[in-house]
Amino acid sequence: MQSKAEAEVEQVKARRTRDEERLSSGAITNPKDLENLQHELGALERRIATLEDEELTVMEDLEIAEAELRAVTADHDALVAELEHVTAARDAALAAIDDEIAAVQSERESTAPAVPKDLLALYDKVRAQYGGLGAAALRARRCEGCRLELNGADLRELAARPEDDVLRCPECSRILVRTAESGL
Ligand SMILES: [Zn+2]
């Protein structure tokens, strides 16, 4: 835009120079031709002024656009930095979860052989049914799997069972693990 306006200014200025030379050369003597030439010179001056104003406006617009570009670029850079930061945090969290899964799996692998086969089968069956939690602690009369408090009759029934009996929650059927605070 700017170079196009500049080129037009140059073209109009060249024509003005040519006209001025013709005027000062004295070659034009006809009064009508002289008047026409002076008219044209006046028109060329006005055209130059207009073009120079336009050029100034274009330069101002360019400065505004460049400032906007700088602001948008800064925003973009900040977002890229934030994205990198969030991605690194996500990757670290995923790595921590993977470590935890590996630890829990290895714990299960070392614990499972000591658990009787039928109890392990029951645990896996209930676990599959509830999406992960096959056994829950019985604490303060409450099953920590379904969070329901057991009624007095159920608690008395559970308390009467032998120590090595596998207890099941009367509400959700999960295996109940006796604790010191079971309330039995
Ligand atoms: Zn339960």
Backbone and ligand atoms as CSV (ligand in chain L), in Angstrom:
chain,resi,resn,atom,element,x,y,z
A,1,MET,N,N,0.838,-1.207,0.000
A,1,MET,CA,C,0.000,0.000,0.000
A,1,MET,C,C,0.868,1.251,0.000
A,2,GLN,N,N,1.831,1.263,0.949
A,2,GLN,CA,C,2.663,2.447,1.099
A,2,GLN,C,C,3.537,2.665,-0.140
A,3,SER,N,N,4.093,1.573,-0.658
A,3,SER,CA,C,4.980,1.711,-1.817
A,3,SER,C,C,4.194,2.129,-3.060
A,4,LYS,N,N,2.939,1.689,-3.146
A,4,LYS,CA,C,2.095,2.077,-4.279
A,4,LYS,C,C,1.807,3.587,-4.233
A,5,ALA,N,N,1.491,4.074,-3.014
A,5,ALA,CA,C,1.241,5.507,-2.837
A,5,ALA,C,C,2.516,6.313,-3.123
A,6,GLU,N,N,3.650,5.787,-2.641
A,6,GLU,CA,C,4.936,6.454,-2.879
A,6,GLU,C,C,5.230,6.557,-4.378
A,7,ALA,N,N,4.964,5.462,-5.085
A,7,ALA,CA,C,5.214,5.429,-6.534
A,7,ALA,C,C,4.357,6.468,-7.242
A,8,GLU,N,N,3.102,6.607,-6.786
A,8,GLU,CA,C,2.217,7.587,-7.424
A,8,GLU,C,C,2.691,9.010,-7.150
A,9,VAL,N,N,3.151,9.249,-5.924
A,9,VAL,CA,C,3.686,10.570,-5.570
A,9,VAL,C,C,4.873,10.903,-6.483
A,10,GLU,N,N,5.767,9.936,-6.656
A,10,GLU,CA,C,6.948,10.133,-7.502
A,10,GLU,C,C,6.553,10.470,-8.937
A,11,GLN,N,N,5.523,9.733,-9.422
A,11,GLN,CA,C,5.047,9.930,-10.792
A,11,GLN,C,C,4.490,11.345,-10.971
A,12,VAL,N,N,3.675,11.767,-9.985
A,12,VAL,CA,C,3.059,13.099,-10.067
A,12,VAL,C,C,4.120,14.192,-9.932
A,13,LYS,N,N,5.124,13.952,-9.066
A,13,LYS,CA,C,6.198,14.936,-8.889
A,13,LYS,C,C,7.044,15.063,-10.165
A,14,ALA,N,N,7.267,13.935,-10.836
A,14,ALA,CA,C,8.036,13.947,-12.091
A,14,ALA,C,C,7.310,14.779,-13.152
A,15,ARG,N,N,5.997,14.624,-13.176
A,15,ARG,CA,C,5.204,15.385,-14.143
A,15,ARG,C,C,5.237,16.879,-13.812
A,16,ARG,N,N,5.207,17.179,-12.528
A,16,ARG,CA,C,5.280,18.580,-12.099
A,16,ARG,C,C,6.619,19.197,-12.541
A,17,THR,N,N,7.699,18.449,-12.332
A,17,THR,CA,C,9.036,18.921,-12.737
A,17,THR,C,C,9.071,19.200,-14.252
A,18,ARG,N,N,8.474,18.243,-15.010
A,18,ARG,CA,C,8.451,18.387,-16.467
A,18,ARG,C,C,7.685,19.660,-16.872
A,19,ASP,N,N,6.540,19.857,-16.241
A,19,ASP,CA,C,5.702,21.036,-16.531
A,19,ASP,C,C,6.432,22.333,-16.167
A,20,GLU,N,N,7.121,22.290,-15.001
A,20,GLU,CA,C,7.855,23.486,-14.559
A,20,GLU,C,C,8.988,23.831,-15.541
A,21,GLU,N,N,9.639,22.768,-16.040
A,21,GLU,CA,C,10.714,22.985,-17.018
A,21,GLU,C,C,10.175,23.614,-18.312
A,22,ARG,N,N,9.019,23.059,-18.752
A,22,ARG,CA,C,8.403,23.605,-19.968
A,22,ARG,C,C,8.030,25.071,-19.770
A,23,LEU,N,N,7.509,25.361,-18.564
A,23,LEU,CA,C,7.078,26.723,-18.255
A,23,LEU,C,C,8.267,27.692,-18.248
A,24,SER,N,N,9.388,27.253,-17.634
A,24,SER,CA,C,10.546,28.147,-17.501
A,24,SER,C,C,11.415,28.200,-18.770
A,25,SER,N,N,11.179,27.246,-19.675
A,25,SER,CA,C,12.010,27.216,-20.890
A,25,SER,C,C,11.672,28.352,-21.851
A,26,GLY,N,N,10.455,28.888,-21.671
A,26,GLY,CA,C,10.001,29.973,-22.534
A,26,GLY,C,C,9.509,29.486,-23.891
A,27,ALA,N,N,9.442,28.153,-24.088
A,27,ALA,CA,C,9.028,27.590,-25.371
A,27,ALA,C,C,7.537,27.787,-25.612
A,28,ILE,N,N,6.788,27.890,-24.507
A,28,ILE,CA,C,5.337,28.066,-24.671
A,28,ILE,C,C,5.020,29.557,-24.588
A,29,THR,N,N,4.471,30.052,-25.654
A,29,THR,CA,C,4.206,31.498,-25.721
A,29,THR,C,C,2.721,31.789,-25.818
A,30,ASN,N,N,1.971,30.813,-26.321
A,30,ASN,CA,C,0.530,30.990,-26.460
A,30,ASN,C,C,-0.103,31.153,-25.080
A,31,PRO,N,N,-0.794,32.297,-24.798
A,31,PRO,CA,C,-1.363,32.546,-23.457
A,31,PRO,C,C,-2.311,31.443,-22.998
A,32,LYS,N,N,-3.085,30.888,-23.927
A,32,LYS,CA,C,-4.038,29.822,-23.553
A,32,LYS,C,C,-3.289,28.589,-23.063
A,33,ASP,N,N,-2.189,28.226,-23.815
A,33,ASP,CA,C,-1.374,27.068,-23.416
A,33,ASP,C,C,-0.710,27.302,-22.054
A,34,LEU,N,N,-0.236,28.535,-21.829
A,34,LEU,CA,C,0.395,28.873,-20.542
A,34,LEU,C,C,-0.586,28.735,-19.387
A,35,GLU,N,N,-1.807,29.223,-19.645
A,35,GLU,CA,C,-2.853,29.154,-18.611
A,35,GLU,C,C,-3.184,27.700,-18.277
A,36,ASN,N,N,-3.282,26.901,-19.352
A,36,ASN,CA,C,-3.561,25.468,-19.145
A,36,ASN,C,C,-2.462,24.798,-18.316
A,37,LEU,N,N,-1.222,25.160,-18.660
A,37,LEU,CA,C,-0.080,24.562,-17.966
A,37,LEU,C,C,-0.091,24.951,-16.479
A,38,GLN,N,N,-0.420,26.236,-16.202
A,38,GLN,CA,C,-0.470,26.683,-14.808
A,38,GLN,C,C,-1.608,25.997,-14.031
A,39,HIS,N,N,-2.731,25.802,-14.741
A,39,HIS,CA,C,-3.853,25.049,-14.137
A,39,HIS,C,C,-3.415,23.642,-13.757
A,40,GLU,N,N,-2.724,23.013,-14.717
A,40,GLU,CA,C,-2.283,21.630,-14.480
A,40,GLU,C,C,-1.315,21.565,-13.305
A,41,LEU,N,N,-0.405,22.564,-13.213
A,41,LEU,CA,C,0.540,22.603,-12.085
A,41,LEU,C,C,-0.188,22.714,-10.746
A,42,GLY,N,N,-1.236,23.544,-10.729
A,42,GLY,CA,C,-2.030,23.685,-9.501
A,42,GLY,C,C,-2.690,22.362,-9.124
A,43,ALA,N,N,-3.241,21.692,-10.133
A,43,ALA,CA,C,-3.898,20.403,-9.892
A,43,ALA,C,C,-2.898,19.369,-9.384
A,44,LEU,N,N,-1.679,19.404,-9.967
A,44,LEU,CA,C,-0.655,18.443,-9.540
A,44,LEU,C,C,-0.241,18.694,-8.088
A,45,GLU,N,N,-0.125,19.973,-7.698
A,45,GLU,CA,C,0.206,20.298,-6.296
A,45,GLU,C,C,-0.840,19.739,-5.338
A,46,ARG,N,N,-2.122,19.901,-5.723
A,46,ARG,CA,C,-3.207,19.407,-4.850
A,46,ARG,C,C,-3.169,17.880,-4.758
A,47,ARG,N,N,-2.878,17.271,-5.927
A,47,ARG,CA,C,-2.819,15.798,-5.955
A,47,ARG,C,C,-1.676,15.298,-5.059
A,48,ILE,N,N,-0.535,15.991,-5.109
A,48,ILE,CA,C,0.624,15.600,-4.275
A,48,ILE,C,C,0.251,15.712,-2.796
A,49,ALA,N,N,-0.415,16.815,-2.426
A,49,ALA,CA,C,-0.813,17.017,-1.021
A,49,ALA,C,C,-1.741,15.901,-0.554
A,50,THR,N,N,-2.723,15.549,-1.418
A,50,THR,CA,C,-3.671,14.478,-1.075
A,50,THR,C,C,-2.948,13.138,-0.886
A,51,LEU,N,N,-2.062,12.849,-1.837
A,51,LEU,CA,C,-1.341,11.566,-1.757
A,51,LEU,C,C,-0.454,11.489,-0.517
A,52,GLU,N,N,0.169,12.629,-0.161
A,52,GLU,CA,C,1.034,12.625,1.018
A,52,GLU,C,C,0.223,12.453,2.308
A,53,ASP,N,N,-0.992,13.042,2.317
A,53,ASP,CA,C,-1.888,12.825,3.469
A,53,ASP,C,C,-2.262,11.348,3.582
A,54,GLU,N,N,-2.586,10.769,2.428
A,54,GLU,CA,C,-2.978,9.352,2.415
A,54,GLU,C,C,-1.834,8.475,2.915
A,55,GLU,N,N,-0.621,8.827,2.476
A,55,GLU,CA,C,0.560,8.070,2.887
A,55,GLU,C,C,0.746,8.123,4.405
A,56,LEU,N,N,0.491,9.324,4.960
A,56,LEU,CA,C,0.615,9.512,6.404
A,56,LEU,C,C,-0.403,8.632,7.143
A,57,THR,N,N,-1.658,8.628,6.609
A,57,THR,CA,C,-2.710,7.799,7.215
A,57,THR,C,C,-2.321,6.324,7.169
A,58,VAL,N,N,-1.789,5.901,6.026
A,58,VAL,CA,C,-1.378,4.501,5.881
A,58,VAL,C,C,-0.285,4.160,6.893
A,59,MET,N,N,0.664,5.104,7.086
A,59,MET,CA,C,1.746,4.851,8.041
A,59,MET,C,C,1.215,4.757,9.464
A,60,GLU,N,N,0.225,5.614,9.782
A,60,GLU,CA,C,-0.371,5.559,11.121
A,60,GLU,C,C,-1.102,4.230,11.344
A,61,ASP,N,N,-1.880,3.838,10.304
A,61,ASP,CA,C,-2.588,2.552,10.397
A,61,ASP,C,C,-1.600,1.398,10.571
A,62,LEU,N,N,-0.491,1.492,9.870
A,62,LEU,CA,C,0.534,0.443,9.950
A,62,LEU,C,C,1.103,0.349,11.365
A,63,GLU,N,N,1.352,1.527,11.963
A,63,GLU,CA,C,1.872,1.523,13.334
A,63,GLU,C,C,0.888,0.875,14.303
A,64,ILE,N,N,-0.420,1.207,14.129
A,64,ILE,CA,C,-1.451,0.604,14.990
A,64,ILE,C,C,-1.476,-0.910,14.797
A,65,ALA,N,N,-1.438,-1.335,13.517
A,65,ALA,CA,C,-1.478,-2.771,13.225
A,65,ALA,C,C,-0.257,-3.488,13.795
A,66,GLU,N,N,0.904,-2.823,13.729
A,66,GLU,CA,C,2.121,-3.442,14.267
A,66,GLU,C,C,2.045,-3.578,15.787
A,67,ALA,N,N,1.441,-2.568,16.435
A,67,ALA,CA,C,1.277,-2.641,17.893
A,67,ALA,C,C,0.327,-3.789,18.255
A,68,GLU,N,N,-0.756,-3.920,17.460
A,68,GLU,CA,C,-1.701,-5.027,17.696
A,68,GLU,C,C,-1.016,-6.370,17.493
A,69,LEU,N,N,-0.200,-6.441,16.462
A,69,LEU,CA,C,0.520,-7.679,16.181
A,69,LEU,C,C,1.445,-8.044,17.350
A,70,ARG,N,N,2.123,-7.021,17.894
A,70,ARG,CA,C,3.011,-7.279,19.030
A,70,ARG,C,C,2.220,-7.807,20.224
A,71,ALA,N,N,1.021,-7.198,20.466
A,71,ALA,CA,C,0.193,-7.624,21.605
A,71,ALA,C,C,-0.295,-9.065,21.399
A,72,VAL,N,N,-0.766,-9.360,20.177
A,72,VAL,CA,C,-1.284,-10.707,19.884
A,72,VAL,C,C,-0.145,-11.728,19.980
A,73,THR,N,N,1.040,-11.340,19.509
A,73,THR,CA,C,2.191,-12.250,19.572
A,73,THR,C,C,2.562,-12.533,21.031
A,74,ALA,N,N,2.496,-11.490,21.858
A,74,ALA,CA,C,2.811,-11.679,23.284
A,74,ALA,C,C,1.791,-12.615,23.928
A,75,ASP,N,N,0.489,-12.411,23.593
A,75,ASP,CA,C,-0.567,-13.300,24.117
A,75,ASP,C,C,-0.315,-14.738,23.674
A,76,HIS,N,N,0.013,-14.879,22.405
A,76,HIS,CA,C,0.274,-16.208,21.845
A,76,HIS,C,C,1.436,-16.877,22.573
A,77,ASP,N,N,2.515,-16.123,22.778
A,77,ASP,CA,C,3.680,-16.681,23.459
A,77,ASP,C,C,3.333,-17.105,24.887
A,78,ALA,N,N,2.497,-16.273,25.548
A,78,ALA,CA,C,2.102,-16.605,26.922
A,78,ALA,C,C,1.278,-17.894,26.935
A,79,LEU,N,N,0.372,-18.029,25.942
A,79,LEU,CA,C,-0.458,-19.239,25.871
A,79,LEU,C,C,0.386,-20.478,25.580
A,80,VAL,N,N,1.370,-20.322,24.702
A,80,VAL,CA,C,2.251,-21.456,24.383
A,80,VAL,C,C,3.009,-21.890,25.644
A,81,ALA,N,N,3.492,-20.887,26.402
A,81,ALA,CA,C,4.218,-21.198,27.637
A,81,ALA,C,C,3.306,-21.894,28.644
A,82,GLU,N,N,2.060,-21.398,28.726
A,82,GLU,CA,C,1.102,-21.998,29.662
A,82,GLU,C,C,0.775,-23.434,29.247
A,83,LEU,N,N,0.601,-23.633,27.942
A,83,LEU,CA,C,0.307,-24.966,27.428
A,83,LEU,C,C,1.443,-25.931,27.768
A,84,GLU,N,N,2.680,-25.465,27.610
A,84,GLU,CA,C,3.830,-26.308,27.931
A,84,GLU,C,C,3.831,-26.667,29.417
A,85,HIS,N,N,3.510,-25.653,30.230
A,85,HIS,CA,C,3.486,-25.850,31.682
A,85,HIS,C,C,2.414,-26.879,32.069
A,86,VAL,N,N,1.196,-26.710,31.503
A,86,VAL,CA,C,0.080,-27.607,31.820
A,86,VAL,C,C,0.376,-29.022,31.309
A,87,THR,N,N,0.975,-29.116,30.121
A,87,THR,CA,C,1.309,-30.422,29.557
A,87,THR,C,C,2.323,-31.144,30.446
A,88,ALA,N,N,3.316,-30.397,30.932
A,88,ALA,CA,C,4.326,-31.000,31.802
A,88,ALA,C,C,3.685,-31.488,33.105
A,89,ALA,N,N,2.758,-30.675,33.641
A,89,ALA,CA,C,2.068,-31.058,34.885
A,89,ALA,C,C,1.225,-32.312,34.659
A,90,ARG,N,N,0.533,-32.357,33.505
A,90,ARG,CA,C,-0.288,-33.533,33.176
A,90,ARG,C,C,0.588,-34.770,33.055
A,91,ASP,N,N,1.711,-34.640,32.352
A,91,ASP,CA,C,2.610,-35.780,32.175
A,91,ASP,C,C,3.144,-36.275,33.509
A,92,ALA,N,N,3.459,-35.317,34.406
A,92,ALA,CA,C,3.968,-35.700,35.729
A,92,ALA,C,C,2.882,-36.438,36.514
A,93,ALA,N,N,1.623,-35.941,36.401
A,93,ALA,CA,C,0.515,-36.580,37.118
A,93,ALA,C,C,0.279,-37.990,36.570
A,94,LEU,N,N,0.337,-38.138,35.228
A,94,LEU,CA,C,0.144,-39.457,34.624
A,94,LEU,C,C,1.247,-40.421,35.063
A,95,ALA,N,N,2.482,-39.916,35.122
A,95,ALA,CA,C,3.599,-40.765,35.545
A,95,ALA,C,C,3.402,-41.213,36.989
A,96,ALA,N,N,2.902,-40.286,37.841
A,96,ALA,CA,C,2.665,-40.626,39.246
A,96,ALA,C,C,1.572,-41.698,39.356
A,97,ILE,N,N,0.512,-41.560,38.506
A,97,ILE,CA,C,-0.581,-42.545,38.521
A,97,ILE,C,C,-0.054,-43.910,38.054
A,98,ASP,N,N,0.779,-43.899,37.008
A,98,ASP,CA,C,1.364,-45.153,36.524
A,98,ASP,C,C,2.200,-45.829,37.612
A,99,ASP,N,N,2.974,-45.018,38.334
A,99,ASP,CA,C,3.787,-45.561,39.432
A,99,ASP,C,C,2.893,-46.188,40.494
A,100,GLU,N,N,1.794,-45.485,40.790
A,100,GLU,CA,C,0.881,-45.970,41.818
A,100,GLU,C,C,0.233,-47.285,41.376
A,101,ILE,N,N,-0.186,-47.336,40.091
A,101,ILE,CA,C,-0.791,-48.567,39.558
A,101,ILE,C,C,0.206,-49.719,39.676
A,102,ALA,N,N,1.453,-49.458,39.295
A,102,ALA,CA,C,2.483,-50.500,39.352
A,102,ALA,C,C,2.694,-50.971,40.790
A,103,ALA,N,N,2.713,-50.023,41.730
A,103,ALA,CA,C,2.922,-50.371,43.139
A,103,ALA,C,C,1.760,-51.216,43.667
A,104,VAL,N,N,0.518,-50.780,43.320
A,104,VAL,CA,C,-0.663,-51.504,43.805
A,104,VAL,C,C,-0.724,-52.894,43.176
A,105,GLN,N,N,-0.380,-52.978,41.879
A,105,GLN,CA,C,-0.395,-54.285,41.218
A,105,GLN,C,C,0.635,-55.232,41.825
A,106,SER,N,N,1.808,-54.688,42.116
A,106,SER,CA,C,2.834,-55.575,42.675
A,106,SER,C,C,2.448,-55.988,44.097
A,107,GLU,N,N,1.769,-55.075,44.806
A,107,GLU,CA,C,1.287,-55.409,46.148
A,107,GLU,C,C,0.243,-56.524,46.064
A,108,ARG,N,N,-0.656,-56.411,45.077
A,108,ARG,CA,C,-1.677,-57.437,44.898
A,108,ARG,C,C,-1.027,-58.779,44.540
A,109,GLU,N,N,-0.046,-58.721,43.643
A,109,GLU,CA,C,0.621,-59.957,43.225
A,109,GLU,C,C,1.318,-60.656,44.377
A,110,SER,N,N,1.862,-59.848,45.307
A,110,SER,CA,C,2.555,-60.491,46.426
A,110,SER,C,C,1.564,-60.938,47.509
A,111,THR,N,N,0.381,-60.294,47.558
A,111,THR,CA,C,-0.607,-60.632,48.581
A,111,THR,C,C,-1.524,-61.776,48.148
A,112,ALA,N,N,-1.921,-61.780,46.859
A,112,ALA,CA,C,-2.913,-62.731,46.356
A,112,ALA,C,C,-2.585,-64.206,46.647
A,113,PRO,N,N,-1.329,-64.666,46.479
A,113,PRO,CA,C,-1.067,-66.098,46.716
A,113,PRO,C,C,-1.394,-66.549,48.138
A,114,ALA,N,N,-1.353,-65.622,49.098
A,114,ALA,CA,C,-1.623,-65.983,50.493
A,114,ALA,C,C,-3.130,-66.066,50.779
A,115,VAL,N,N,-3.958,-65.553,49.819
A,115,VAL,CA,C,-5.409,-65.546,50.048
A,115,VAL,C,C,-6.006,-66.848,49.490
A,116,PRO,N,N,-6.879,-67.515,50.285
A,116,PRO,CA,C,-7.505,-68.757,49.793
A,116,PRO,C,C,-8.182,-68.533,48.440
A,117,LYS,N,N,-8.106,-69.570,47.578
A,117,LYS,CA,C,-8.605,-69.445,46.200
A,117,LYS,C,C,-10.079,-69.045,46.139
A,118,ASP,N,N,-10.919,-69.688,46.987
A,118,ASP,CA,C,-12.356,-69.388,46.911
A,118,ASP,C,C,-12.656,-67.959,47.367
A,119,LEU,N,N,-11.882,-67.474,48.356
A,119,LEU,CA,C,-12.070,-66.098,48.825
A,119,LEU,C,C,-11.627,-65.101,47.747
A,120,LEU,N,N,-10.525,-65.439,47.079
A,120,LEU,CA,C,-10.017,-64.579,46.013
A,120,LEU,C,C,-11.027,-64.518,44.854
A,121,ALA,N,N,-11.638,-65.674,44.557
A,121,ALA,CA,C,-12.637,-65.746,43.472
A,121,ALA,C,C,-13.849,-64.883,43.842
A,122,LEU,N,N,-14.283,-65.005,45.112
A,122,LEU,CA,C,-15.418,-64.202,45.584
A,122,LEU,C,C,-15.080,-62.710,45.508
A,123,TYR,N,N,-13.860,-62.375,45.949
A,123,TYR,CA,C,-13.406,-60.979,45.920
A,123,TYR,C,C,-13.435,-60.427,44.496
A,124,ASP,N,N,-12.882,-61.204,43.551
A,124,ASP,CA,C,-12.837,-60.740,42.155
A,124,ASP,C,C,-14.237,-60.583,41.569
A,125,LYS,N,N,-15.152,-61.503,41.959
A,125,LYS,CA,C,-16.522,-61.449,41.447
A,125,LYS,C,C,-17.229,-60.175,41.947
A,126,VAL,N,N,-17.129,-59.922,43.259
A,126,VAL,CA,C,-17.779,-58.739,43.844
A,126,VAL,C,C,-17.134,-57.456,43.319
A,127,ARG,N,N,-15.815,-57.529,43.163
A,127,ARG,CA,C,-15.067,-56.370,42.680
A,127,ARG,C,C,-15.523,-55.991,41.266
A,128,ALA,N,N,-15.714,-57.015,40.416
A,128,ALA,CA,C,-16.152,-56.772,39.034
A,128,ALA,C,C,-17.548,-56.155,39.031
A,129,GLN,N,N,-18.382,-56.630,39.952
A,129,GLN,CA,C,-19.757,-56.147,40.071
A,129,GLN,C,C,-19.802,-54.666,40.487
A,130,TYR,N,N,-18.876,-54.267,41.351
A,130,TYR,CA,C,-18.901,-52.900,41.868
A,130,TYR,C,C,-17.852,-51.980,41.254
A,131,GLY,N,N,-17.194,-52.465,40.223
A,131,GLY,CA,C,-16.225,-51.616,39.548
A,131,GLY,C,C,-15.056,-51.235,40.431
A,132,GLY,N,N,-14.438,-52.232,41.076
A,132,GLY,CA,C,-13.161,-51.952,41.741
A,132,GLY,C,C,-13.083,-52.245,43.218
A,133,LEU,N,N,-14.194,-52.074,43.943
A,133,LEU,CA,C,-14.109,-52.252,45.393
A,133,LEU,C,C,-14.853,-53.537,45.794
A,134,GLY,N,N,-14.071,-54.605,46.016
A,134,GLY,CA,C,-14.673,-55.904,46.331
A,134,GLY,C,C,-14.782,-56.155,47.823
A,135,ALA,N,N,-13.947,-55.472,48.576
A,135,ALA,CA,C,-13.959,-55.658,50.025
A,135,ALA,C,C,-13.914,-54.288,50.689
A,136,ALA,N,N,-14.543,-54.192,51.853
A,136,ALA,CA,C,-14.561,-52.903,52.539
A,136,ALA,C,C,-14.451,-53.134,54.039
A,137,ALA,N,N,-13.895,-52.156,54.705
A,137,ALA,CA,C,-13.769,-52.269,56.160
A,137,ALA,C,C,-15.124,-52.015,56.813
A,138,LEU,N,N,-15.351,-52.711,57.930
A,138,LEU,CA,C,-16.533,-52.428,58.751
A,138,LEU,C,C,-16.026,-51.569,59.904
A,139,ARG,N,N,-16.461,-50.326,59.893
A,139,ARG,CA,C,-15.940,-49.398,60.878
A,139,ARG,C,C,-17.109,-48.626,61.483
A,140,ALA,N,N,-17.179,-48.637,62.808
A,140,ALA,CA,C,-18.257,-47.960,63.537
A,140,ALA,C,C,-19.633,-48.342,62.961
A,141,ARG,N,N,-19.807,-49.636,62.770
A,141,ARG,CA,C,-21.089,-50.222,62.309
A,141,ARG,C,C,-21.439,-49.869,60.877
A,142,ARG,N,N,-20.494,-49.243,60.203
A,142,ARG,CA,C,-20.790,-48.787,58.848
A,142,ARG,C,C,-19.918,-49.554,57.852
A,143,CYS,N,N,-20.532,-50.023,56.733
A,143,CYS,CA,C,-19.768,-50.645,55.650
A,143,CYS,C,C,-19.122,-49.510,54.865
A,144,GLU,N,N,-17.804,-49.542,54.733
A,144,GLU,CA,C,-17.126,-48.444,54.031
A,144,GLU,C,C,-17.206,-48.590,52.517
A,145,GLY,N,N,-17.879,-49.669,52.064
A,145,GLY,CA,C,-18.103,-49.826,50.624
A,145,GLY,C,C,-19.349,-49.084,50.210
A,146,CYS,N,N,-20.483,-49.389,50.835
A,146,CYS,CA,C,-21.751,-48.744,50.464
A,146,CYS,C,C,-22.106,-47.596,51.409
A,147,ARG,N,N,-21.294,-47.438,52.490
A,147,ARG,CA,C,-21.466,-46.328,53.428
A,147,ARG,C,C,-22.743,-46.426,54.266
A,148,LEU,N,N,-23.408,-47.600,54.235
A,148,LEU,CA,C,-24.644,-47.728,55.014
A,148,LEU,C,C,-24.321,-48.280,56.408
A,149,GLU,N,N,-25.082,-47.798,57.391
A,149,GLU,CA,C,-24.903,-48.305,58.739
A,149,GLU,C,C,-25.747,-49.573,58.885
A,150,LEU,N,N,-25.117,-50.587,59.451
A,150,LEU,CA,C,-25.827,-51.861,59.602
A,150,LEU,C,C,-26.772,-51.793,60.813
A,151,ASN,N,N,-27.922,-52.455,60.680
A,151,ASN,CA,C,-28.862,-52.403,61.806
A,151,ASN,C,C,-28.428,-53.386,62.906
A,152,GLY,N,N,-29.018,-53.235,64.071
A,152,GLY,CA,C,-28.638,-54.018,65.248
A,152,GLY,C,C,-28.723,-55.522,65.028
A,153,ALA,N,N,-29.769,-55.973,64.359
A,153,ALA,CA,C,-29.958,-57.412,64.132
A,153,ALA,C,C,-28.839,-57.967,63.253
A,154,ASP,N,N,-28.522,-57.224,62.169
A,154,ASP,CA,C,-27.450,-57.673,61.266
A,154,ASP,C,C,-26.109,-57.704,62.005
A,155,LEU,N,N,-25.853,-56.667,62.799
A,155,LEU,CA,C,-24.591,-56.609,63.544
A,155,LEU,C,C,-24.468,-57.782,64.530
A,156,ARG,N,N,-25.595,-58.088,65.208
A,156,ARG,CA,C,-25.575,-59.212,66.153
A,156,ARG,C,C,-25.294,-60.517,65.419
A,157,GLU,N,N,-25.904,-60.657,64.244
A,157,GLU,CA,C,-25.710,-61.867,63.443
A,157,GLU,C,C,-24.233,-61.996,63.027
A,158,LEU,N,N,-23.635,-60.868,62.575
A,158,LEU,CA,C,-22.230,-60.876,62.146
A,158,LEU,C,C,-21.293,-61.145,63.330
A,159,ALA,N,N,-21.624,-60.547,64.478
A,159,ALA,CA,C,-20.775,-60.687,65.665
A,159,ALA,C,C,-20.744,-62.139,66.154
A,160,ALA,N,N,-21.831,-62.864,65.884
A,160,ALA,CA,C,-21.938,-64.244,66.364
A,160,ALA,C,C,-21.142,-65.222,65.492
A,161,ARG,N,N,-20.713,-64.760,64.299
A,161,ARG,CA,C,-20.037,-65.670,63.354
A,161,ARG,C,C,-18.600,-65.947,63.814
A,162,PRO,N,N,-18.060,-67.155,63.516
A,162,PRO,CA,C,-16.682,-67.476,63.914
A,162,PRO,C,C,-15.674,-66.492,63.307
A,163,GLU,N,N,-14.542,-66.329,63.939
A,163,GLU,CA,C,-13.474,-65.394,63.531
A,163,GLU,C,C,-13.030,-65.597,62.084
A,164,ASP,N,N,-12.987,-66.870,61.639
A,164,ASP,CA,C,-12.443,-67.137,60.304
A,164,ASP,C,C,-13.529,-67.180,59.226
A,165,ASP,N,N,-14.755,-66.845,59.585
A,165,ASP,CA,C,-15.834,-66.761,58.593
A,165,ASP,C,C,-15.669,-65.482,57.759
A,166,VAL,N,N,-15.933,-65.610,56.466
A,166,VAL,CA,C,-15.891,-64.407,55.624
A,166,VAL,C,C,-17.230,-63.677,55.750
A,167,LEU,N,N,-17.180,-62.441,56.196
A,167,LEU,CA,C,-18.421,-61.673,56.375
A,167,LEU,C,C,-18.759,-60.910,55.098
A,168,ARG,N,N,-20.073,-60.801,54.822
A,168,ARG,CA,C,-20.514,-60.017,53.655
A,168,ARG,C,C,-21.452,-58.926,54.153
A,169,CYS,N,N,-21.385,-57.778,53.484
A,169,CYS,CA,C,-22.275,-56.681,53.866
A,169,CYS,C,C,-23.708,-57.058,53.497
A,170,PRO,N,N,-24.630,-56.962,54.444
A,170,PRO,CA,C,-26.024,-57.325,54.143
A,170,PRO,C,C,-26.661,-56.370,53.126
A,171,GLU,N,N,-26.084,-55.192,52.959
A,171,GLU,CA,C,-26.664,-54.196,52.032
A,171,GLU,C,C,-26.099,-54.342,50.620
A,172,CYS,N,N,-24.746,-54.454,50.502
A,172,CYS,CA,C,-24.141,-54.427,49.173
A,172,CYS,C,C,-23.410,-55.713,48.810
A,173,SER,N,N,-23.344,-56.665,49.723
A,173,SER,CA,C,-22.700,-57.968,49.491
A,173,SER,C,C,-21.184,-57.926,49.407
A,174,ARG,N,N,-20.563,-56.764,49.613
A,174,ARG,CA,C,-19.103,-56.737,49.597
A,174,ARG,C,C,-18.570,-57.547,50.776
A,175,ILE,N,N,-17.335,-58.037,50.611
A,175,ILE,CA,C,-16.681,-58.730,51.709
A,175,ILE,C,C,-16.394,-57.681,52.791
A,176,LEU,N,N,-16.769,-57.991,54.020
A,176,LEU,CA,C,-16.536,-57.035,55.104
A,176,LEU,C,C,-15.290,-57.436,55.858
A,177,VAL,N,N,-14.412,-56.478,56.060
A,177,VAL,CA,C,-13.178,-56.735,56.791
A,177,VAL,C,C,-13.368,-56.220,58.218
A,178,ARG,N,N,-13.178,-57.127,59.177
A,178,ARG,CA,C,-13.319,-56.712,60.585
A,178,ARG,C,C,-12.180,-55.765,60.965
A,179,THR,N,N,-12.502,-54.753,61.733
A,179,THR,CA,C,-11.460,-53.857,62.258
A,179,THR,C,C,-11.664,-53.725,63.761
A,180,ALA,N,N,-10.689,-53.112,64.408
A,180,ALA,CA,C,-10.806,-52.926,65.855
A,180,ALA,C,C,-11.992,-52.019,66.200
A,181,GLU,N,N,-12.356,-51.143,65.226
A,181,GLU,CA,C,-13.479,-50.220,65.489
A,181,GLU,C,C,-14.738,-50.640,64.745
A,182,SER,N,N,-14.904,-51.950,64.501
A,182,SER,CA,C,-16.064,-52.388,63.729
A,182,SER,C,C,-17.373,-52.140,64.455
A,183,GLY,N,N,-17.357,-52.192,65.786
A,183,GLY,CA,C,-18.595,-52.021,66.539
A,183,GLY,C,C,-19.322,-53.340,66.720
A,184,LEU,N,N,-18.621,-54.444,66.479
A,184,LEU,CA,C,-19.238,-55.772,66.650
A,184,LEU,C,C,-19.177,-56.210,68.100
L,1,ZN,ZN,ZN,-22.008,-52.480,52.098
